[in-house]
Amino acid sequence: MTSAQELLQQYGPREAMEYDVVIVGGGPAGLSAAIRLKQLAVQSGKEVGVCVLEKGS
Ligand SMILES: Cc1cc2nc3c(=O)[nH]c(=O)nc-3n(C[C@H](O)[C@H](O)[C@H](O)COP(=O)(O)OP(=O)(O)OC[C@H]3O[C@@H](n4cnc5c(N)ncnc54)[C@H](O)[C@@H]3O)c2cc1C
């Protein structure tokens, strides 16, 4: 099995993006939570990075 160190040497560091909130699942619960968070952020004049991860196509 290839170790993390070997993968790093072969392909270099992976690209990474930072978020304040990561929501797993893009069903009604996940999407409404993401929308509500962004609405609250706008209301309070703050920037919130929200990422929704959905396993389905
Ligand atoms: C056959 C059927 C018919 C229904 N009909 C109705 C209806 O007519 N009206 C109604 O109001 N409700 C209906 N419901 C109920 C409704 O579908 C659920 O109440 C609602 O979808 C629940 O939403 P949720 O966001 O909690 O979960 P889900 O809708 O299940 O969303 C969860 C999401 O997370 C994703 N996920 C799971 N694990 C991972 C992972 N590890 N990484 C990334 N993503 C992941 C899934 O792919 C899914 O998209 C029905 C349900 C079924 C099964």
PDBQT file of the ligand as one rigid body, heavy atoms in Angstrom, charges set to zero:
ROOT
HETATM    1  C1  LIG A 101     -39.995   6.710  -0.886  1.00  0.00    +0.000 C 
HETATM    2  C2  LIG A 101     -40.059   8.007  -0.091  1.00  0.00    +0.000 A 
HETATM    3  C3  LIG A 101     -41.049   8.940  -0.394  1.00  0.00    +0.000 A 
HETATM    4  C4  LIG A 101     -41.149  10.120   0.310  1.00  0.00    +0.000 A 
HETATM    5  N1  LIG A 101     -42.125  11.021  -0.014  1.00  0.00    +0.000 NA
HETATM    6  C5  LIG A 101     -42.223  12.181   0.643  1.00  0.00    +0.000 A 
HETATM    7  C6  LIG A 101     -43.196  13.148   0.291  1.00  0.00    +0.000 A 
HETATM    8  O1  LIG A 101     -44.010  12.949  -0.612  1.00  0.00    +0.000 OA
HETATM    9  N2  LIG A 101     -43.250  14.309   1.001  1.00  0.00    +0.000 N 
HETATM   10  C7  LIG A 101     -42.379  14.565   2.013  1.00  0.00    +0.000 A 
HETATM   11  O2  LIG A 101     -42.475  15.636   2.612  1.00  0.00    +0.000 OA
HETATM   12  N3  LIG A 101     -41.433  13.665   2.364  1.00  0.00    +0.000 NA
HETATM   13  C8  LIG A 101     -41.323  12.482   1.715  1.00  0.00    +0.000 A 
HETATM   14  N4  LIG A 101     -40.387  11.577   2.080  1.00  0.00    +0.000 N 
HETATM   15  C9  LIG A 101     -39.511  11.863   3.218  1.00  0.00    +0.000 C 
HETATM   16  C10 LIG A 101     -38.371  12.790   2.794  1.00  0.00    +0.000 C 
HETATM   17  O3  LIG A 101     -37.714  12.222   1.665  1.00  0.00    +0.000 OA
HETATM   18  C11 LIG A 101     -37.391  12.877   3.976  1.00  0.00    +0.000 C 
HETATM   19  O4  LIG A 101     -38.080  13.257   5.139  1.00  0.00    +0.000 OA
HETATM   20  C12 LIG A 101     -36.324  13.899   3.684  1.00  0.00    +0.000 C 
HETATM   21  O5  LIG A 101     -35.689  13.624   2.456  1.00  0.00    +0.000 OA
HETATM   22  C13 LIG A 101     -35.284  13.884   4.825  1.00  0.00    +0.000 C 
HETATM   23  O6  LIG A 101     -34.342  14.865   4.511  1.00  0.00    +0.000 OA
HETATM   24  P1  LIG A 101     -32.868  14.794   5.059  1.00  0.00    +0.000 P 
HETATM   25  O7  LIG A 101     -32.156  15.994   4.498  1.00  0.00    +0.000 OA
HETATM   26  O8  LIG A 101     -32.887  14.628   6.530  1.00  0.00    +0.000 OA
HETATM   27  O9  LIG A 101     -32.257  13.441   4.499  1.00  0.00    +0.000 OA
HETATM   28  P2  LIG A 101     -32.019  12.968   2.968  1.00  0.00    +0.000 P 
HETATM   29  O10 LIG A 101     -33.055  13.539   2.026  1.00  0.00    +0.000 OA
HETATM   30  O11 LIG A 101     -31.894  11.488   3.064  1.00  0.00    +0.000 OA
HETATM   31  O12 LIG A 101     -30.635  13.628   2.611  1.00  0.00    +0.000 OA
HETATM   32  C14 LIG A 101     -29.425  13.124   3.045  1.00  0.00    +0.000 C 
HETATM   33  C15 LIG A 101     -28.415  13.357   1.898  1.00  0.00    +0.000 C 
HETATM   34  O13 LIG A 101     -27.121  13.053   2.388  1.00  0.00    +0.000 OA
HETATM   35  C16 LIG A 101     -26.419  12.365   1.400  1.00  0.00    +0.000 C 
HETATM   36  N5  LIG A 101     -25.364  11.611   2.080  1.00  0.00    +0.000 N 
HETATM   37  C17 LIG A 101     -25.513  10.572   2.931  1.00  0.00    +0.000 A 
HETATM   38  N6  LIG A 101     -24.331  10.157   3.371  1.00  0.00    +0.000 NA
HETATM   39  C18 LIG A 101     -23.398  10.943   2.780  1.00  0.00    +0.000 A 
HETATM   40  C19 LIG A 101     -21.972  10.994   2.824  1.00  0.00    +0.000 A 
HETATM   41  N7  LIG A 101     -21.265  10.144   3.592  1.00  0.00    +0.000 N 
HETATM   42  N8  LIG A 101     -21.321  11.945   2.104  1.00  0.00    +0.000 NA
HETATM   43  C20 LIG A 101     -22.036  12.810   1.336  1.00  0.00    +0.000 A 
HETATM   44  N9  LIG A 101     -23.376  12.821   1.244  1.00  0.00    +0.000 NA
HETATM   45  C21 LIG A 101     -24.052  11.891   1.961  1.00  0.00    +0.000 A 
HETATM   46  C22 LIG A 101     -27.449  11.515   0.679  1.00  0.00    +0.000 C 
HETATM   47  O14 LIG A 101     -27.028  11.199  -0.629  1.00  0.00    +0.000 OA
HETATM   48  C23 LIG A 101     -28.670  12.446   0.698  1.00  0.00    +0.000 C 
HETATM   49  O15 LIG A 101     -28.727  13.236  -0.482  1.00  0.00    +0.000 OA
HETATM   50  C24 LIG A 101     -40.248  10.381   1.378  1.00  0.00    +0.000 A 
HETATM   51  C25 LIG A 101     -39.245   9.433   1.672  1.00  0.00    +0.000 A 
HETATM   52  C26 LIG A 101     -39.142   8.269   0.950  1.00  0.00    +0.000 A 
HETATM   53  C27 LIG A 101     -38.053   7.267   1.273  1.00  0.00    +0.000 C 
ENDROOT
TORSDOF 0
